[in-house]
Amino acid sequence: MRPFPGRVPWLARCKACGLGWADPQPGDKELAEIYSDHYYEQFGFIEENGGPHKGLSLIKQATYSRILNHTEKFLDPGSKERRLLDVGCGLGFSLEAAAKRGWNPLGLDPLASESESRRGLHGQPIRKGTLETFRADHPFEAVSMVDLIEHVRDPVVAIARAAEFLTPRGLLLIATNNIESALARVMGGRWPLLIRAHLWFFSPRTLSLAAERAGLEVLAARATWRVYNADYIASILARGTNFALARAVSRWILRWIPRPLRLIPWPPIPEGMVVIARKR
């Protein structure tokens, strides 16, 4: 095992492949406290006046649409349906983006409220549950797990379970952070994604290996082009605890920069990664 640059006491890495993991992993009690009713707020998922934050919705949809744009190139030409399951869909921004691209989406999220169990904030269907509890009414041409795989106890088991819901030659999209990214290397122990809710830290190589061990054929591993704005980034860093300067600057931005300016989308940037795999 080797430490992450900047030494994070609870983070271990494999010398052979570079996979990172929380050591020790948080117990069930600690995770239950982490995944409170307000869990999504620390990442900018803030609801206002009973509806989704418009600026947040737009950038999340833009990012997910870019992931789908690359994925659709690998769709089986003989596929007549475009049914999609998004596991860990949050408030359902991804479902709205998928619907706009002609998909018939369904969301699955363990933190969905009872009011969201039938329809999400954008009117798309969301079921409350996990991969273990979900029972599908029909197979899906695509299943996506965006910013989810780093949270599960056993990634290979989770990937194999997700693949069970796919049609033959259906596609699995797995997007997560990249521990070997330039940003992670530069920031070291101050990397904002080093949080206790994250149990695993992958590189394109290790995530591809996990998909292959789950019995899938890996088609592509590439950077995700994500869309952000100042309001989203500042909202996250203002709540952070591992970078005091960034926290102070972000709080200043949220207080003094006019909100319309904070909501302007930035040009897409390569951040994190997505692995696209096919069911054999």
C-alpha positions in Angstrom: 0.0 0.0 0.0 1.1 3.5 -0.6 -0.2 6.8 0.8 -1.9 9.4 -1.4 0.3 12.5 -2.0 -0.2 14.9 0.9 -0.8 11.9 3.3 -4.4 11.1 4.2 -4.3 8.8 7.2 -7.4 6.7 6.2 -6.6 6.3 2.5 -4.6 3.3 1.3 -3.5 2.4 -2.3 -2.5 -0.8 -4.0 1.1 -0.7 -5.1 0.3 -3.0 -8.1 -2.7 -1.3 -9.7 -3.1 2.1 -7.9 -6.6 1.4 -6.6 -7.4 3.6 -3.6 -9.8 2.8 -0.7 -10.8 4.0 2.7 -9.0 2.0 5.4 -10.7 1.4 7.6 -14.1 1.9 5.9 -16.8 3.8 7.8 -19.1 1.5 9.7 -22.8 1.2 8.9 -23.7 3.7 11.7 -21.3 6.3 10.5 -22.5 5.9 6.9 -26.1 6.3 8.1 -25.2 9.6 9.7 -23.4 10.7 6.5 -26.4 9.9 4.3 -28.9 12.0 6.2 -31.9 13.7 4.7 -29.6 16.7 3.9 -26.8 14.7 2.3 -27.2 16.2 -1.2 -27.0 19.7 0.0 -23.2 19.5 0.6 -22.8 19.0 -3.2 -25.0 21.9 -4.2 -28.3 19.9 -4.5 -30.3 22.6 -2.8 -34.1 22.9 -3.4 -35.6 26.3 -3.2 -39.3 27.1 -2.9 -40.2 23.4 -3.4 -38.4 23.2 -6.8 -34.9 22.4 -8.0 -32.2 25.0 -8.3 -32.5 26.2 -11.9 -28.8 26.8 -12.3 -27.8 23.5 -10.8 -30.4 21.6 -12.9 -29.0 23.1 -16.1 -25.4 22.2 -15.4 -26.2 18.7 -14.2 -28.3 18.1 -17.3 -25.5 19.4 -19.6 -23.0 17.0 -18.0 -25.2 13.9 -18.2 -26.2 14.7 -21.8 -22.5 14.8 -22.7 -22.0 11.3 -21.1 -25.0 10.0 -23.1 -23.8 11.6 -26.3 -20.6 9.5 -26.1 -22.5 6.4 -25.0 -25.1 6.4 -27.7 -22.3 5.7 -30.3 -22.1 2.2 -28.8 -25.8 1.3 -28.9 -26.7 -1.9 -30.6 -28.1 -0.8 -34.1 -30.9 -3.5 -33.7 -32.2 -2.0 -30.5 -35.7 -0.6 -30.9 -36.2 0.6 -27.3 -34.3 3.3 -25.5 -35.0 2.4 -21.9 -32.5 3.7 -19.3 -32.1 3.1 -15.6 -30.1 5.7 -13.7 -29.0 4.3 -10.3 -28.3 7.0 -7.7 -30.2 9.6 -9.7 -30.4 12.1 -6.9 -33.1 14.7 -7.6 -33.6 13.5 -11.2 -31.7 16.0 -13.3 -30.1 13.1 -15.3 -33.6 11.8 -16.1 -34.7 15.1 -17.6 -31.5 15.2 -19.8 -32.1 11.6 -20.9 -35.8 12.3 -21.8 -34.8 15.2 -23.9 -32.5 12.9 -25.9 -35.3 10.4 -26.6 -34.7 8.0 -23.8 -37.4 6.5 -21.6 -35.7 6.9 -18.2 -36.3 5.5 -14.8 -34.4 6.7 -11.7 -33.4 4.7 -8.6 -32.2 6.4 -5.4 -32.1 5.3 -1.8 -32.6 8.9 -0.6 -35.6 9.6 -2.7 -38.5 10.9 -0.6 -41.8 9.3 -0.5 -43.2 12.1 -2.8 -40.4 11.3 -5.3 -41.1 7.5 -5.3 -43.4 8.0 -8.3 -42.3 11.2 -9.9 -39.1 13.2 -9.6 -38.7 17.0 -9.4 -38.8 17.1 -13.3 -41.7 14.8 -13.6 -39.7 11.7 -14.5 -40.3 8.5 -12.6 -38.0 7.7 -9.6 -38.2 4.7 -7.3 -36.9 4.6 -3.8 -34.4 1.8 -3.3 -31.0 0.3 -4.1 -29.5 -2.2 -6.5 -30.1 -4.9 -4.0 -33.8 -4.1 -3.4 -34.8 -3.0 -7.0 -36.9 -5.3 -9.1 -37.2 -4.4 -12.8 -40.4 -4.7 -14.8 -38.4 -5.0 -18.0 -34.7 -4.9 -19.1 -32.9 -1.7 -20.0 -30.8 -0.8 -23.0 -28.6 1.3 -20.7 -27.9 1.5 -17.0 -25.9 4.4 -15.6 -24.2 4.9 -12.3 -22.9 8.4 -12.0 -20.9 9.3 -8.9 -22.1 6.1 -7.3 -19.6 3.3 -7.6 -17.2 5.0 -5.1 -20.0 4.7 -2.4 -20.7 0.9 -2.5 -19.1 -1.7 -0.3 -18.2 -4.1 -3.2 -17.8 -2.4 -6.6 -17.5 -5.6 -8.6 -20.7 -7.0 -7.0 -22.5 -3.7 -7.6 -21.5 -3.6 -11.3 -22.5 -7.3 -11.8 -25.9 -6.5 -10.2 -26.5 -3.5 -12.4 -25.7 -5.6 -15.5 -28.5 -8.0 -14.6 -31.0 -5.3 -15.6 -29.5 -4.9 -19.1 -30.7 -6.3 -22.3 -28.3 -8.6 -24.2 -25.5 -6.2 -25.4 -26.9 -3.5 -23.3 -24.6 -0.7 -22.0 -23.4 0.1 -18.5 -22.1 3.7 -17.9 -20.0 4.1 -14.8 -18.8 7.7 -14.0 -16.7 8.6 -11.0 -13.7 10.6 -9.9 -10.2 9.8 -11.1 -7.5 9.5 -8.4 -4.8 9.8 -11.1 -6.2 13.0 -12.6 -4.0 16.1 -12.7 -6.2 17.9 -10.2 -5.9 15.0 -7.7 -2.2 14.9 -8.1 -1.7 18.6 -7.6 -4.0 19.0 -4.6 -3.0 15.8 -2.9 -4.5 15.6 0.6 -6.6 18.7 -0.2 -8.5 17.1 -3.1 -12.1 18.0 -2.3 -13.3 14.4 -3.3 -11.4 12.9 -0.3 -14.5 12.6 1.8 -15.6 9.7 4.1 -18.6 8.9 2.0 -16.2 7.8 -0.7 -15.0 4.2 -0.1 -13.1 3.7 -3.3 -10.9 5.8 -5.6 -10.5 4.5 -9.1 -8.3 5.3 -12.1 -9.5 4.4 -15.7 -7.4 1.2 -15.4 -8.8 0.0 -12.1 -12.4 0.8 -13.0 -12.1 -1.0 -16.3 -10.7 -4.0 -14.4 -13.7 -4.0 -12.0 -16.1 -4.0 -15.0 -14.2 -6.9 -16.6 -14.2 -8.9 -13.4 -18.0 -8.3 -13.3 -18.2 -10.1 -16.7 -18.6 -7.1 -18.9 -16.8 -6.0 -22.1 -15.2 -2.6 -21.7 -15.7 -0.5 -24.8 -14.2 2.9 -23.7 -12.7 4.6 -20.7 -12.4 8.4 -21.1 -12.6 11.7 -19.2 -16.0 13.1 -18.5 -16.6 16.6 -19.7 -18.5 18.3 -16.9 -20.2 21.6 -16.8 -19.9 23.8 -13.7 -20.6 27.3 -12.6 -19.2 29.5 -9.8 -22.3 29.0 -7.6 -22.0 25.2 -7.7 -18.3 25.1 -7.0 -18.5 27.7 -4.2 -21.4 26.0 -2.6 -19.4 22.8 -2.3 -16.1 24.3 -1.2 -17.8 26.6 1.3 -18.9 23.5 3.2 -15.5 21.8 2.9 -13.2 21.0 5.8 -9.9 20.0 4.1 -9.0 23.3 2.4 -9.4 26.4 4.6 -8.4 29.0 2.0 -10.8 27.6 -0.6 -13.6 27.6 2.0 -12.9 31.2 2.9 -12.8 32.4 -0.8 -15.9 30.4 -1.6 -17.9 32.0 1.2 -16.8 35.4 0.0 -18.0 34.6 -3.5 -21.4 33.4 -2.3 -21.8 36.6 -0.2 -20.6 39.2 -2.6 -20.8 38.0 -6.3 -24.3 38.7 -7.7 -26.2 35.4 -8.1 -26.9 35.8 -11.9 -23.1 36.0 -12.5 -22.5 32.9 -10.3 -25.1 30.9 -12.3 -23.4 31.4 -15.7 -22.2 28.0 -17.0 -18.5 27.6 -17.6 -17.1 25.9 -20.7 -17.0 22.1 -20.1 -13.8 20.8 -18.5 -12.4 17.2 -18.4 -12.9 16.1 -14.8 -13.4 12.5 -13.5 -14.0 9.7 -15.9 -16.6 7.4 -17.4 -16.2 3.7 -18.3 -18.6 2.3 -20.9 -19.1 -1.4 -20.9 -21.3 -3.9 -22.7 -23.1 -6.9 -21.4 -21.7 -10.0 -23.1 
